[in-house]
Amino acid sequence: MVAGDFLGRLVPRLGLFNFIEGGIDHLILGVHHVNEFAPNPMTYDLAFQGSGVILLVVGWMIIRSTTTKLRNSS
């Protein structure tokens, strides 16, 4: 259960970082892009945003399954 709890806390934080950093640096400020040399760098920037959302959802699912297992074991 410890590994699930660790991953459940780590994965959504990584997703949140990707989402916030990508939103600010890539989309709002345009400081840099995920792929500077692509014909359309916005595609890569939006895919990066999507990966952040996916990591948030997967982390939430891990947290939910871990807490459910802990409740059922006691």
trRosetta pair geometry for C-beta under 8 A, 3 or more apart (Angstrom, degrees):
i j d omega theta_ij theta_ji phi_ij phi_ji
1 4 5.6 -59 -154 41 43 112
1 5 6.1 43 151 -22 73 107
1 66 6.4 120 -157 -153 83 95
1 69 6.6 -161 -109 104 108 125
1 70 6.5 102 -152 -77 143 93
2 5 5.7 -56 -148 37 32 111
2 6 6.3 34 153 -20 66 105
3 6 5.6 -53 -147 36 32 112
3 7 6.2 26 157 -13 66 107
4 7 5.9 -55 -142 42 30 106
4 8 5.9 34 156 -24 64 111
4 62 6.1 -162 -167 -177 80 96
4 65 7.1 -99 -170 94 134 97
4 66 4.2 170 131 -95 118 116
4 69 7.6 37 91 42 163 142
5 8 5.5 -54 -143 37 28 116
5 9 6.6 20 158 -13 62 106
5 66 5.4 156 -75 179 64 153
6 9 6.1 -66 -155 39 27 103
6 10 6.0 17 155 -15 67 115
7 10 5.6 -60 -134 42 32 107
7 11 5.6 29 173 -22 72 111
7 59 7.6 -148 145 -120 69 74
7 62 5.4 -97 108 177 100 158
8 11 6.8 -39 -121 31 19 106
8 12 7.5 8 175 -2 49 107
8 59 6.0 121 -155 -167 45 71
8 62 3.9 -153 -92 113 81 103
8 63 3.9 131 -172 -74 121 66
8 66 5.2 -96 -38 9 154 144
9 12 7.3 -70 -158 40 24 97
9 13 6.7 18 156 -15 60 118
9 59 7.7 116 -81 -164 4 114
9 63 7.4 97 -62 -88 54 106
10 13 5.9 -73 -157 39 30 110
10 14 6.4 27 155 -19 70 107
10 59 7.5 -147 77 -118 46 118
11 14 5.8 -55 -149 34 32 110
11 15 6.4 30 154 -17 65 107
11 55 5.5 -149 175 -173 82 86
11 58 5.7 -87 156 98 142 98
11 59 3.5 -173 94 -83 99 99
11 62 6.3 89 36 22 140 144
12 15 5.3 -53 -146 40 39 115
12 16 6.1 42 154 -23 69 103
12 55 6.6 161 -105 136 34 81
12 56 5.1 66 -136 -130 81 55
12 58 7.9 -168 -69 73 71 64
12 59 3.0 -157 -45 102 81 152
12 60 6.1 87 -84 -47 130 67
12 63 7.3 -19 -16 -24 135 127
13 16 5.6 -49 -143 35 32 111
13 17 6.4 36 153 -20 63 103
13 59 7.5 163 1 -136 55 164
14 17 5.7 -53 -150 35 31 113
14 18 6.4 32 152 -18 64 104
14 55 5.4 -92 91 169 94 149
14 59 7.8 160 41 -59 86 138
15 18 5.7 -52 -147 36 32 111
15 19 6.2 29 155 -18 66 108
15 51 7.6 -143 -123 132 79 61
15 52 4.7 123 -169 -167 65 56
15 53 6.8 143 -173 -60 116 7
15 54 7.0 -149 -121 72 123 48
15 55 2.8 -172 -77 91 105 103
15 56 3.8 -158 121 -46 144 67
15 57 7.8 -173 -152 10 167 55
15 58 7.6 156 -56 43 143 90
15 59 6.1 -144 9 1 131 129
16 19 5.7 -56 -145 38 30 111
16 20 6.1 20 161 -11 67 109
16 52 7.0 121 -75 -171 11 105
16 56 6.2 95 -58 -90 69 106
17 20 6.2 -61 -141 42 26 101
17 21 5.7 15 167 -8 66 117
17 52 7.5 -144 72 -126 47 112
18 21 6.3 -60 -133 46 20 102
18 22 5.6 18 167 -16 61 119
18 48 6.3 -143 -177 169 104 82
18 49 7.5 170 139 -113 93 30
18 51 5.9 -82 157 95 156 93
18 52 3.3 -161 94 -87 105 101
18 55 6.5 92 27 32 136 141
19 22 6.1 -59 -138 41 18 108
19 23 6.1 19 160 -20 58 112
19 49 6.2 73 -124 -147 65 66
19 52 3.4 171 -55 142 77 145
19 53 6.4 97 -91 -56 122 63
19 56 6.9 6 -27 -37 141 129
20 23 5.8 -57 -146 36 26 111
20 24 6.3 13 162 -9 64 110
20 52 7.9 179 0 -161 52 153
21 24 6.2 -61 -142 43 27 101
21 25 5.6 -4 174 10 68 118
21 26 7.9 65 130 -7 64 96
22 25 6.7 -60 -117 53 20 89
22 26 4.8 -18 -164 21 61 128
22 27 6.8 51 145 -10 69 101
22 34 7.8 7 -125 -57 105 108
22 45 6.5 154 -170 -167 101 76
22 48 4.7 -178 -118 118 141 113
22 49 5.0 -164 118 -77 141 71
22 52 6.1 -148 20 -24 135 141
23 26 7.1 -12 -60 51 9 89
23 27 5.3 -38 -149 39 43 123
23 28 6.3 39 151 -15 65 107
23 49 6.7 87 -66 -111 77 110
24 27 7.5 29 -11 51 8 81
24 28 5.3 -38 -140 40 38 123
24 29 6.1 21 161 -1 64 111
25 28 7.7 29 -9 49 12 84
25 29 5.7 -40 -130 54 33 115
25 31 4.6 -62 -158 41 81 118
25 32 6.2 -11 161 43 111 80
26 29 8.0 53 18 55 13 76
26 30 7.2 33 -176 -103 28 38
26 31 7.6 -68 -70 45 34 78
26 32 7.0 -50 -93 84 68 56
26 33 5.8 91 -137 -116 92 54
26 34 6.7 11 -114 -30 138 82
26 45 4.2 172 164 -140 132 116
26 48 6.6 120 -21 69 171 141
26 49 7.8 -138 73 -52 138 97
27 30 7.6 -28 164 -65 8 64
27 45 6.1 148 -66 158 79 132
27 49 7.4 36 -40 -66 133 133
30 33 7.6 -9 -153 -59 65 88
32 36 6.9 -56 -164 -74 80 108
33 36 5.2 137 59 -84 102 57
33 38 7.7 -118 128 34 134 106
33 41 3.9 11 172 172 158 136
33 42 7.9 -72 -135 -65 127 38
33 44 6.5 89 163 78 99 116
33 45 5.7 -75 -146 -62 86 109
34 41 6.9 162 47 -168 72 89
34 44 3.9 -142 73 139 120 112
34 45 5.5 -180 0 -77 106 54
34 47 7.4 -108 59 64 167 96
34 48 4.9 -176 -69 -45 141 135
35 38 4.1 61 111 -22 118 115
35 41 5.7 -163 76 -124 71 82
35 44 4.2 134 18 -32 105 174
36 41 6.3 8 -118 -101 26 139
38 41 4.9 136 60 -82 105 59
38 43 6.8 -116 140 52 147 106
38 44 5.7 144 9 -17 160 127
40 43 4.8 67 106 -10 105 109
41 44 5.6 -54 -162 39 55 109
41 45 6.1 56 143 -23 77 105
42 45 5.3 -55 -144 39 37 115
42 46 6.2 36 157 -18 70 104
43 46 6.1 -58 -150 38 26 106
43 47 6.5 27 151 -18 62 107
44 47 5.5 -52 -146 37 34 113
44 48 6.4 41 151 -23 64 102
45 48 5.6 -50 -153 31 32 115
45 49 6.7 35 148 -19 63 101
46 49 5.3 -46 -150 33 39 116
46 50 6.4 43 149 -21 65 102
47 50 5.4 -50 -149 36 35 116
47 51 6.5 41 150 -23 65 99
48 51 5.7 -48 -151 30 33 112
48 52 6.9 37 149 -20 61 100
49 52 5.7 -53 -159 30 35 114
49 53 6.8 32 148 -16 66 103
50 53 5.6 -53 -150 36 37 111
50 54 6.3 38 152 -20 68 104
51 54 5.5 -51 -145 37 35 113
51 55 6.3 36 155 -19 65 104
52 55 5.8 -54 -148 36 30 110
52 56 6.5 33 152 -20 63 104
53 56 5.6 -52 -152 34 33 114
53 57 6.5 30 153 -16 66 105
54 57 5.8 -56 -149 38 32 109
54 58 6.2 28 155 -16 67 108
55 58 5.8 -53 -140 40 31 109
55 59 6.1 33 159 -19 64 108
56 59 5.9 -58 -148 39 26 111
56 60 6.3 27 155 -20 63 107
57 60 5.7 -54 -149 35 30 112
57 61 6.4 31 152 -19 64 105
58 61 5.6 -54 -150 36 33 112
58 62 6.5 35 151 -20 65 103
59 62 5.6 -51 -147 34 34 111
59 63 6.4 34 154 -17 66 104
60 63 5.7 -53 -148 37 32 112
60 64 6.2 33 153 -20 65 108
61 64 5.6 -53 -144 37 31 113
61 65 6.3 26 158 -15 65 106
62 65 6.1 -57 -145 39 28 104
62 66 6.1 27 157 -19 64 111
63 66 5.8 -59 -146 38 27 110
63 67 6.3 20 161 -13 65 109
64 67 6.2 -59 -145 39 26 104
64 68 6.3 27 156 -20 62 109
65 68 5.6 -54 -146 36 32 113
65 69 6.4 32 156 -19 65 105
66 69 5.9 -55 -149 36 30 109
66 70 6.4 29 153 -18 64 106
67 70 5.5 -51 -145 37 35 113
67 71 6.3 37 155 -20 66 104
68 71 5.8 -54 -149 35 31 110
68 72 6.3 22 156 -13 64 111
69 72 5.9 -61 -144 42 30 107
69 73 6.2 28 158 -23 66 111
70 73 6.0 -58 -143 34 28 109
70 74 6.9 17 163 -15 61 109
71 74 6.6 -69 -156 34 27 103
